Amino acid sequence: MAEEQLTVEVFERGGELGLMLPKEVAERYHLAPGVQVQILQAEEGIILTPLDVVPWFSPEWERALDFVLENYREALEVLGE
């Protein structure tokens, strides 16, 4: 999966800091209230990983699906009629 860069603003609530993620990002990674997220601290930044969330598709499968839809959408629509 190609890396996508997003910019969000850090906010403070109740003495703690948080981030607001775009809805599409939260849905893609199955983030919802109550989901625990592991924080990996690395030299170049942090990596957030949802815990106990089963992805619907692997990144490779999702990339292949995007390719097929981009290149064959019209043919698939004709077949669906």
PAMIMI-577206 format. One record per residue (C-alpha): x, y, z; residue in one letter; residue number from 1. Coordinates in Angstrom, 2 decimals. Example, Ala and Ser with C-alpha at 12.3 -4.5 7.8 and 13.67 -1.06 7.14 Angstrom:
<sebas>
<seba X="12.30" Y="-4.50" Z="7.80" rest="A" nr="1"/>
<seba X="13.67" Y="-1.06" Z="7.14" rest="S" nr="2"/>
</sebas>
This chain:
<sebas>
<seba X="0.00" Y="0.00" Z="0.00" rest="M" nr="1"/>
<seba X="1.33" Y="3.40" Z="-0.89" rest="A" nr="2"/>
<seba X="2.01" Y="5.65" Z="2.04" rest="E" nr="3"/>
<seba X="-0.37" Y="8.55" Z="2.33" rest="E" nr="4"/>
<seba X="0.52" Y="11.66" Z="4.27" rest="Q" nr="5"/>
<seba X="-2.11" Y="13.38" Z="6.39" rest="L" nr="6"/>
<seba X="-1.82" Y="16.42" Z="8.61" rest="T" nr="7"/>
<seba X="-3.95" Y="16.64" Z="11.74" rest="V" nr="8"/>
<seba X="-3.82" Y="18.95" Z="14.73" rest="E" nr="9"/>
<seba X="-3.10" Y="17.85" Z="18.29" rest="V" nr="10"/>
<seba X="-5.67" Y="19.00" Z="20.84" rest="F" nr="11"/>
<seba X="-5.90" Y="18.94" Z="24.63" rest="E" nr="12"/>
<seba X="-8.86" Y="17.63" Z="26.59" rest="R" nr="13"/>
<seba X="-8.91" Y="16.94" Z="30.30" rest="G" nr="14"/>
<seba X="-5.14" Y="17.30" Z="30.64" rest="G" nr="15"/>
<seba X="-4.40" Y="14.71" Z="27.92" rest="E" nr="16"/>
<seba X="-3.44" Y="15.17" Z="24.28" rest="L" nr="17"/>
<seba X="-5.33" Y="13.63" Z="21.38" rest="G" nr="18"/>
<seba X="-5.62" Y="13.53" Z="17.59" rest="L" nr="19"/>
<seba X="-8.69" Y="13.73" Z="15.40" rest="M" nr="20"/>
<seba X="-8.43" Y="11.21" Z="12.56" rest="L" nr="21"/>
<seba X="-10.45" Y="11.62" Z="9.39" rest="P" nr="22"/>
<seba X="-13.44" Y="9.25" Z="9.36" rest="K" nr="23"/>
<seba X="-12.11" Y="7.44" Z="6.26" rest="E" nr="24"/>
<seba X="-8.84" Y="6.65" Z="8.04" rest="V" nr="25"/>
<seba X="-10.61" Y="5.41" Z="11.17" rest="A" nr="26"/>
<seba X="-12.90" Y="3.19" Z="9.09" rest="E" nr="27"/>
<seba X="-10.04" Y="1.81" Z="7.00" rest="R" nr="28"/>
<seba X="-8.18" Y="0.67" Z="10.13" rest="Y" nr="29"/>
<seba X="-11.33" Y="-0.33" Z="12.05" rest="H" nr="30"/>
<seba X="-10.82" Y="2.27" Z="14.77" rest="L" nr="31"/>
<seba X="-13.80" Y="2.93" Z="16.99" rest="A" nr="32"/>
<seba X="-14.34" Y="4.02" Z="20.58" rest="P" nr="33"/>
<seba X="-12.85" Y="1.43" Z="22.91" rest="G" nr="34"/>
<seba X="-10.32" Y="-0.01" Z="20.43" rest="V" nr="35"/>
<seba X="-6.87" Y="-0.17" Z="21.98" rest="Q" nr="36"/>
<seba X="-3.94" Y="1.16" Z="19.96" rest="V" nr="37"/>
<seba X="-0.30" Y="0.18" Z="20.44" rest="Q" nr="38"/>
<seba X="2.19" Y="3.06" Z="20.16" rest="I" nr="39"/>
<seba X="5.63" Y="2.18" Z="18.81" rest="L" nr="40"/>
<seba X="8.17" Y="4.92" Z="19.46" rest="Q" nr="41"/>
<seba X="10.81" Y="5.00" Z="16.72" rest="A" nr="42"/>
<seba X="13.63" Y="7.38" Z="15.88" rest="E" nr="43"/>
<seba X="11.68" Y="8.80" Z="12.91" rest="E" nr="44"/>
<seba X="8.35" Y="9.14" Z="14.75" rest="G" nr="45"/>
<seba X="5.54" Y="7.03" Z="16.14" rest="I" nr="46"/>
<seba X="3.59" Y="4.15" Z="14.63" rest="I" nr="47"/>
<seba X="0.04" Y="3.46" Z="15.80" rest="L" nr="48"/>
<seba X="-1.29" Y="-0.10" Z="15.46" rest="T" nr="49"/>
<seba X="-4.84" Y="-1.12" Z="16.40" rest="P" nr="50"/>
<seba X="-4.90" Y="-4.16" Z="18.69" rest="L" nr="51"/>
<seba X="-7.31" Y="-7.09" Z="18.42" rest="D" nr="52"/>
<seba X="-8.77" Y="-5.76" Z="15.17" rest="V" nr="53"/>
<seba X="-8.96" Y="-8.19" Z="12.27" rest="V" nr="54"/>
<seba X="-8.45" Y="-6.40" Z="8.94" rest="P" nr="55"/>
<seba X="-10.92" Y="-7.27" Z="6.21" rest="W" nr="56"/>
<seba X="-8.25" Y="-7.28" Z="3.52" rest="F" nr="57"/>
<seba X="-4.48" Y="-7.42" Z="3.46" rest="S" nr="58"/>
<seba X="-2.73" Y="-4.30" Z="2.14" rest="P" nr="59"/>
<seba X="-1.62" Y="-6.29" Z="-0.92" rest="E" nr="60"/>
<seba X="-5.16" Y="-7.44" Z="-1.66" rest="W" nr="61"/>
<seba X="-6.50" Y="-3.92" Z="-1.21" rest="E" nr="62"/>
<seba X="-3.85" Y="-2.54" Z="-3.59" rest="R" nr="63"/>
<seba X="-4.74" Y="-5.18" Z="-6.20" rest="A" nr="64"/>
<seba X="-8.46" Y="-4.39" Z="-5.84" rest="L" nr="65"/>
<seba X="-7.79" Y="-0.67" Z="-6.31" rest="D" nr="66"/>
<seba X="-5.85" Y="-1.47" Z="-9.50" rest="F" nr="67"/>
<seba X="-8.64" Y="-3.64" Z="-10.90" rest="V" nr="68"/>
<seba X="-11.30" Y="-1.03" Z="-10.11" rest="L" nr="69"/>
<seba X="-9.25" Y="1.78" Z="-11.66" rest="E" nr="70"/>
<seba X="-8.55" Y="-0.14" Z="-14.85" rest="N" nr="71"/>
<seba X="-11.65" Y="-2.29" Z="-15.35" rest="Y" nr="72"/>
<seba X="-14.52" Y="-0.40" Z="-13.71" rest="R" nr="73"/>
<seba X="-16.44" Y="0.09" Z="-16.98" rest="E" nr="74"/>
<seba X="-16.12" Y="-3.57" Z="-17.97" rest="A" nr="75"/>
<seba X="-17.23" Y="-4.69" Z="-14.51" rest="L" nr="76"/>
<seba X="-20.26" Y="-2.38" Z="-14.71" rest="E" nr="77"/>
<seba X="-21.23" Y="-3.90" Z="-18.10" rest="V" nr="78"/>
<seba X="-20.86" Y="-7.42" Z="-16.69" rest="L" nr="79"/>
<seba X="-23.03" Y="-6.43" Z="-13.73" rest="G" nr="80"/>
<seba X="-25.96" Y="-5.48" Z="-15.97" rest="E" nr="81"/>
</sebas>
